[in-house]
Amino acid sequence: MTSIALRGTTLHYDDAGSPAGLPVLLIHGHPFDRTLWAPQAEALLAAGHRVVTPDLRGYGDSAVEDGPVYLSDFADDLVALLDHLDIERAVVGGVSMGGQIAMEVQRAHPDRVRALVLSDTSAPAETDEGKVFRNRLADRLLAEGMDGYADEVIGKMLADYNVAAMPEVAGRVLAMMRATDPRGAAAALRGRAERPDYRDTLAAVECPVLIVVGADDVYTPVADAEAMRALVPHATLVVVDGAGHLPGAEQPAQFNAELLGFLASRVTGRP
């Protein structure tokens, strides 16, 4: 793990693999950290790629910020990190909030994106009801901490049947949520409540796009992924059976196979 001071904060990140490998930037969602991508990082490294997994500001080992922190703040942080690492263009992937940050990178910095990987995320702007919900949740987390929230949502982060069937995965996901600083989570919730609509951004994308969704995702269901696919006719859509909101954690073998296949067939051109 390495840290860097940039844009008024300190980010911690892992940068592994050969500098000559295809750079892949993976962005975690809320309320997780960079270790969410551990199964994917291992597979990507074994395939010869370079993998960058940061803790977003306010999450993991990175500095905690008071809110709001907007998706544009996260995206600009990540582009500054790419600058620091001398990476001109990267495959940019994210899950949930991380997918929205990836879309923000595409919107604001399209020249830095070689391909997009969007897992269990959605493109429309937040609704009025959603804004109220996110701000109330931010207030709650600041008042109560993360434990109660983590226990409530574990059966939605993972498919409910996987909580008992995959105790190690559930334990890892719960530990990440409980370890998140409520101030960082609240700051991101307030910023995310004001997110823009990314549908026009997706409709204009020319780079390769992989869209992945868990078959039993209740937060961003298959219909959301299909709506994104309709905006990007050249995108590849994969529905992962036996998974909820975090298919990369729940079904890593299938997720990794799809990701590596996409990179080989659509990005590097090397089967």
C-alpha positions in Angstrom: 0.0 0.0 0.0 1.2 3.5 -0.9 -0.1 6.9 0.0 0.0 10.2 -1.8 -1.1 13.8 -0.9 -3.2 15.3 -3.7 -6.0 17.8 -4.1 -6.1 18.6 -0.4 -6.4 15.0 0.8 -4.3 11.8 1.2 -5.2 8.7 -0.8 -4.0 5.2 0.0 -3.8 2.8 -3.0 -2.2 -0.4 -4.3 -0.4 -0.3 -7.6 0.7 -3.8 -8.7 1.9 -5.5 -11.8 4.2 -4.6 -14.6 4.3 -0.9 -15.7 4.1 -2.3 -19.3 0.9 -4.1 -18.5 -2.6 -2.8 -19.5 -3.5 -0.4 -16.6 -6.8 -1.2 -14.9 -8.2 1.2 -12.3 -10.8 -0.4 -10.1 -13.1 1.9 -8.0 -14.9 0.5 -4.9 -18.5 1.4 -4.0 -20.0 2.6 -0.7 -19.3 1.8 2.0 -16.3 -0.3 1.1 -12.6 0.0 0.4 -10.0 -1.1 -2.1 -9.9 -4.7 -0.8 -13.3 -5.3 -2.3 -11.5 -5.9 -5.6 -9.0 -8.4 -4.2 -10.3 -11.3 -6.3 -10.2 -9.3 -9.5 -6.8 -7.8 -8.7 -5.3 -11.3 -8.3 -6.8 -12.5 -11.6 -5.7 -9.4 -13.5 -2.2 -9.6 -12.2 -1.9 -13.2 -13.2 -3.0 -12.2 -16.7 -0.2 -9.7 -16.9 -2.2 -6.5 -16.3 -1.3 -3.6 -14.1 -3.9 -3.0 -11.4 -4.5 0.2 -9.4 -7.0 0.0 -6.5 -7.4 3.2 -4.5 -9.3 3.9 -1.3 -11.6 6.8 -2.1 -11.3 9.9 0.0 -13.2 9.2 3.2 -12.9 5.4 2.9 -10.5 2.7 3.9 -7.1 4.1 4.8 -7.5 7.4 3.0 -8.1 10.7 4.7 -11.6 11.3 6.0 -13.5 14.3 4.7 -16.4 16.3 5.9 -19.2 16.5 3.3 -20.4 16.8 0.8 -17.9 15.0 -1.4 -19.2 14.9 -5.0 -18.7 12.3 -7.6 -16.6 14.9 -9.5 -14.3 15.2 -6.5 -13.7 11.4 -6.5 -13.2 11.4 -10.3 -10.7 14.3 -10.2 -8.8 12.6 -7.3 -8.5 9.5 -9.5 -7.3 11.3 -12.5 -4.7 13.1 -10.3 -3.6 9.6 -9.1 -3.3 8.5 -12.7 -1.1 11.5 -13.4 1.1 10.7 -10.5 1.5 7.1 -11.8 2.2 8.3 -15.3 -0.8 6.4 -16.7 -2.2 8.3 -19.7 -5.2 6.0 -20.3 -6.6 3.2 -18.2 -9.5 0.7 -18.2 -11.7 2.4 -15.6 -14.0 0.1 -13.7 -16.3 0.6 -10.7 -19.1 -1.1 -8.8 -22.2 0.7 -7.5 -21.1 4.2 -6.5 -17.7 3.3 -8.0 -19.5 2.7 -11.4 -21.0 6.2 -11.2 -17.5 7.6 -10.4 -16.3 5.7 -13.5 -19.0 7.4 -15.6 -18.0 10.8 -14.1 -14.4 10.1 -15.2 -15.7 9.3 -18.7 -17.8 12.5 -18.7 -15.1 14.9 -17.4 -12.0 13.2 -18.6 -12.9 10.9 -21.6 -9.3 11.1 -23.0 -8.1 9.1 -19.9 -10.5 6.2 -20.4 -9.4 3.2 -22.6 -12.5 1.1 -21.6 -15.3 1.2 -19.1 -16.3 -1.6 -16.7 -19.6 -0.8 -15.0 -20.8 -3.2 -12.3 -24.2 -3.0 -10.6 -24.7 0.7 -11.1 -27.2 3.1 -12.7 -26.9 6.2 -14.9 -29.9 8.5 -14.1 -29.6 11.4 -11.7 -30.9 10.9 -8.2 -34.6 11.4 -7.6 -36.1 13.8 -5.1 -37.0 10.9 -2.9 -33.5 9.5 -3.2 -31.9 12.8 -2.2 -34.0 12.9 1.0 -33.1 9.2 1.7 -29.4 9.7 1.2 -29.2 12.8 3.4 -31.2 11.2 6.1 -29.0 8.2 6.0 -26.0 10.4 6.3 -27.5 12.0 9.4 -28.2 8.5 10.8 -24.7 7.2 10.2 -23.1 10.2 11.9 -25.4 9.7 14.9 -25.3 6.0 15.2 -22.2 4.7 13.4 -22.0 2.0 10.8 -22.8 -1.3 12.7 -26.6 -1.2 12.6 -26.6 -0.1 9.0 -24.2 -2.8 8.0 -26.3 -5.5 9.6 -29.4 -4.1 7.9 -28.0 -4.1 4.3 -25.8 -7.1 4.2 -28.7 -9.1 2.7 -29.0 -6.6 -0.1 -25.3 -6.0 -0.7 -25.1 -9.8 -1.2 -28.0 -11.8 -2.5 -29.9 -12.7 0.7 -29.3 -16.5 0.1 -25.5 -15.9 0.0 -25.2 -14.3 3.4 -25.5 -17.8 5.0 -24.2 -19.8 2.1 -21.0 -17.7 1.9 -20.0 -16.8 5.4 -16.4 -15.8 4.5 -17.6 -13.4 1.9 -20.4 -12.0 4.1 -17.9 -11.6 6.9 -15.4 -9.7 4.7 -18.2 -7.4 3.3 -19.5 -6.7 6.8 -16.0 -6.0 8.1 -15.5 -3.4 5.4 -18.8 -1.7 6.1 -18.3 -1.6 9.8 -14.7 -0.2 9.5 -15.8 2.7 7.3 -15.6 6.1 9.0 -19.2 7.4 9.3 -17.9 10.9 8.4 -16.6 9.6 5.1 -19.7 7.7 4.3 -21.9 10.6 5.1 -19.9 13.0 3.0 -20.2 10.7 0.0 -23.9 10.2 0.5 -24.5 13.9 0.5 -22.5 14.4 -2.6 -24.0 11.4 -4.4 -27.4 12.8 -3.7 -26.5 15.6 -6.2 -25.1 13.4 -8.9 -25.8 14.3 -12.5 -27.5 12.3 -15.2 -25.0 10.1 -17.0 -27.2 8.8 -19.8 -26.0 11.3 -22.3 -22.4 10.5 -21.3 -23.1 6.8 -21.9 -24.8 7.4 -25.2 -21.7 9.2 -26.5 -19.2 6.6 -25.4 -17.0 5.2 -28.1 -14.6 3.1 -26.1 -15.3 -0.6 -25.2 -17.8 -1.0 -22.4 -18.5 -4.0 -20.2 -21.7 -3.9 -18.1 -22.0 -6.5 -15.3 -25.0 -7.1 -12.9 -25.9 -9.7 -10.4 -29.0 -11.6 -11.4 -30.6 -10.9 -7.9 -29.3 -7.3 -7.3 -32.1 -5.5 -5.5 -30.3 -2.1 -5.5 -29.5 -1.8 -9.2 -31.5 -4.6 -10.8 -31.0 -6.2 -14.2 -33.4 -3.7 -15.7 -31.0 -0.9 -14.9 -28.1 -2.7 -16.6 -30.3 -3.4 -19.6 -31.2 0.4 -19.7 -27.5 1.2 -19.8 -26.9 -1.4 -22.5 -29.7 0.2 -24.6 -27.7 3.5 -24.5 -24.5 1.9 -25.5 -25.2 -0.5 -28.4 -21.7 -1.8 -28.6 -21.5 -2.6 -24.9 -21.2 -6.2 -23.6 -23.8 -7.0 -21.0 -23.2 -9.9 -18.6 -25.8 -11.1 -16.0 -24.1 -13.1 -13.2 -26.3 -15.8 -11.7 -26.1 -16.5 -8.0 -25.2 -12.9 -7.1 -26.7 -9.7 -5.8 -25.1 -6.3 -5.7 -21.5 -7.4 -5.5 -21.0 -10.2 -8.1 -17.2 -9.7 -8.0 -17.2 -10.8 -4.4 -20.0 -13.4 -4.6 -19.1 -15.1 -7.9 -15.5 -14.1 -8.5 -14.6 -16.9 -10.9 -17.4 -15.9 -13.3 -16.8 -12.2 -12.9 -13.1 -12.6 -13.5 -13.6 -14.8 -16.6 -16.0 -12.2 -18.1 -13.6 -9.3 -17.3 -10.5 -11.0 -18.6 -12.4 -12.1 -21.7 -13.6 -8.6 -22.3 -10.1 -7.1 -22.0 -8.7 -9.7 -24.3 -11.3 -9.5 -27.0 -12.3 -5.8 -26.9 -9.3 -3.9 -25.5 -6.0 -5.6 -26.1 -7.0 -7.7 -29.0 -5.0 -10.7 -27.6 -7.1 -13.8 -26.9 
